[in-house]
Amino acid sequence: MKALRTFFLPALIASVLLVGCDASDMGNEEVDLTLRLEGLFDGQQLTGQVFEHNGANITLESARIYLSEISLTTADGEVITFESDAITVPAKDANDNDVSHTVTDKIILAKHDLGMEDYHLGMVPEGDYTSMSFRLGIVGMDNRIDASQVPSNHSLAKQTDKNNHWNWANGYIYLRVDGQVDTDGDGTVDEDWNAHIGKDDFSRVITLDTNFTLDHETGNEVHVMVDYHDMLHMVDLADPAERVTHTSNNLPMTNKIIGMVDSAFMLHGVHMSEHDHDHNH
């Protein structure tokens, strides 16, 4: 069964920043945490397959999402958030004035069409946890930076293979799924479809409420599954009216997808990372 998911307002009242966090403050040793974010379509592997979706055959050529504001909640109710190395880049403020902005949030660009799944988060205290939360999307000033000025090794860098950014006003495409669909029922895909979703208003914070333990015996890798079939569950890709959205140009299709994103994520469990970076303090 899938873990209970709930949306909540993004204000996290009690936060413990990992940068500079001393494990002794929590009374625990630490583990070096990895997030495994596995991409699926109706429980199947994504790449190189034709899928049946709402009565039509489809393919997926892109399956990419941005996650930000990643956090864990301890059994004591403390919220642990994650930071990355800071970058300062040109941006536009709310009035479209040129400013500089420093990004510190740990942001993941998951390229599931390329099979990318493992992401290093950082050091966290050993112990019991009750949930993992994250935002599907990027909001605020982080979404108003000049992507072309971001270092190429950063998740917010302008991508050269599949566009991940419109412009400074509209910001990042944080959900991108593309492919082809069989429109005439002969079993062969013959028409492009795509969903490119961005903008602050359509981002969602998702909480996976599941008790789990992180330690050197149980594991240091949180395994989350994301099923793109669930995101597209309400969309009829064989219908020309539901075949293309770039967010605002097809709000009915956009809202159908965003309305289902919470059902797409499941916290599968905790494992030992294949690339164990654990440290003792």
N, C-alpha and C positions, 0 to 999 in steps of 0.2 A: 504494500500500500504506500501511496505517496504521503510524505510528511505534510502536516497541516501548514498552509501558507496563509499569511495575513499581510495586508498592506498597512503601513503606518506612516505617520508624518516623519519627514527626514530629520527632524531635530532630535539629536541624541543627547540627552541631558547629562548622563554620567559617562564620560569617555576617559579611557586610559590610552594615551598615545604610546605606540610601541617605541618610537624613537626616544632613546634615553630611559626606557622603562627598565627598572631593576627587578629581577626575578624575586629578590629577597622581600620586596614590598608585598608580594603576593604569597610569600611563604612557601614557594615552590621552586623546583628547578624549571628549566625551559626546554621546549622543543622547537625545532626549526620547521615551521608549518608550510606545507604545500597544498594548493588547491588543485584537485583533479576535476576539470569541468568537461564531462564527456558529452559530445553531441550525438544525438540519435534522431531517427525519423520512425515513429511508430515502433520503437524498440529495436530498430535495425541500424546497422552501421550506415553512415551517410554516403560515403564515396562510391561512385561507379555503379549505381543501381537505379532501376526504374521502380518507382513506388506507386501504389494505388492510393489515391486520395479523393475521397468523396465521389467515387465512381469513375474517376479519370486517371490515366497514367500520367505521372509527372517525373521530372528529374530535378535535382538540386545542383546548381553549379557554384552557388555562393551560399554560405551559411556562417554569418559572422555577427557577433554581438560585443558590445562594450559593457563591462561591469565597473562600477565605481562605488565609493562609500562602503567598502566591504568591512564587516564587523562580526565579532563573536560576542555572545553574552555568557558570562560565567554563571555558575550555580548560585553565586552570591549577588548576582544582579549587576555586576560591573560590565561595562561595554568596552571591548578592546577594538581599536581601529588601527589601520595600517597606513604607513606613509612610504613614499619612494624618494629617491634622490630629487631634490628640488630643481626645477627648470624655470627660468624667467624668460618670457617671450613677449613680443608685441601682441596687443589685444585691442578690442573695442569695448568701451563701457556701455552702459544702458542707453546713453545718449549718442552713441557712435563716435565718441571722441577717442583718439589714439592714446592708449595707455600701455604700461607694462604690467604683466601679471605673472605671479609665481605659482606654479602648480606643484603641490606636495602630495596630493592624494595618490594612493596606489590604485592605478587604473589598468584594467585588463582588456586587451582586444583579443577575443577568442576567434581564431580562424578555423572553424570546424571543417570547412571544405578542404583544408590542407591537413587535417588530422591533428591539429594542435590542441592539446588538452591539459598540460601540466604547467602550473604557474606558482612561482615561489612567492610567499607572502611575507614571512619574517618570523621573528622569535615571539613565542607566546608562552605563558606559564603552563606547566602541567596541571591537569585537574579536570573537573567536571564542567561541562558547558550545556546550555539549554537551547541555544539557537545560533544560526548563522544568518546574517542579513547582507543584502547588497542592493545597489540600484542598477536596474537595467537602463542605461543611458548616462549622459553627462549633462550637468546643469550648471547654471550660474556662470561666473567668469571663466571657469575651466572650459566652458562650451563656446567662449567668445574669443579664443586665441587664434592667432594666425598659424594654421597647421603647417604651412610651408616653412616656418621658421623653427619648428620643433626638431631636435636631434633625431637622426634616422633610427636610432636604437630605442627610442621611446615609443610607448604604445599610442601616443597621440600624434605621431608623425604622419605626414601625408603619405598614403599608401600608393605605390606605383602600379600594382596589379589590378586592384578593384577599389574604386573610389570610396573613401570613407568620410568625406567632408564636402559640404556644398560651398559655403563661404563664411565670412566672419559673422554675418547676420544670422544665418540659419544653423551654422555649427556642424556638429558631427552626425553622421549616419550611424546610429548606435544599434540598429537592427537591420541587417541586409541579408535578404534571401532572394535568390534568382534561380531560374531554371526554365524548363520547357514543359508544355502540357499538350496532351492529345486532345484536340478540339473537335475531331470528327468521329471519335469512337472506334478507329481502326486499330488501336493499340500502339500506334507510333506517335511519339511526341512531335509536334509540328509548329508550335507557337510559343514565343517567349512570354514569360511572366516575371514580375519582380515586385518586391516590397522593400522600399527604402524608407525607413522611419527614423525621424529625429525630432528636434525641438524639445524644449524643457517641458512643455505641457503634457507630452506623451510619455515621458519617462515614468518608471514605476519603481518603488522600493518593495522588495520581496523579502519576507522573513520565513525561514525554514525552521519551524519549531520542533526540534528533535533533541533528546538528551544524548550526549556523547562524551567520551573521555579522550583526552590527549595525553599520552605519556610515552615513555621509551619502550613500554611493553605492548600497549594497545596499538599505537601507531601515531604518525605525525602528518598524515595526508587525509584531508577531508575530501570525500568523493561526492560530487554533485553531478547529477544527470540533467541535461536539458533536451527535451524532445520537441523538435520543430514541428512535428505533426500536430501537437497540441496547440501550438501558437496559431496554426493555420486551420484549426478544426472548423471554424465557422465560415471559412472562405471557400467559395466555389470557383476554383481556378479555370474551369471550363466556361464560365460566364465571362464574356468580354468586359463587363462592368466591374468584375472583381479580379482582374488580372494584373493591374498595374496600380501602384500607389507610390508617390513620392511625398507622402504624409498629407500635406494640405490639399493637394489636387484631387484626392479621393478619400475624403474623411470617413465615409461609411466603411470602406475596406480597412483603413487604418484603425478605426475604433474596434472593428471585429478582431483584429490581431492583438491590439494592446489589451483588449478585454479578456484575453485568454492567456497572457504571458505568465500569470501566477501559477496556472495549472501545468506549465511546461517544466518546472524545476522540481527536483526531488533530491533530498539529501540521502544518499545511498548508504553511507557509512564511513568509518574511519579505517584506514589501512596503514601499513608501513610503506613509506615512499621508496620507490626504486632507487632514488638518488637521495639517500639519507644524509641530511645535513645537520643532524642533531648535535647540540652542544650542551655541556653541563656548566652551571654557574653556581 
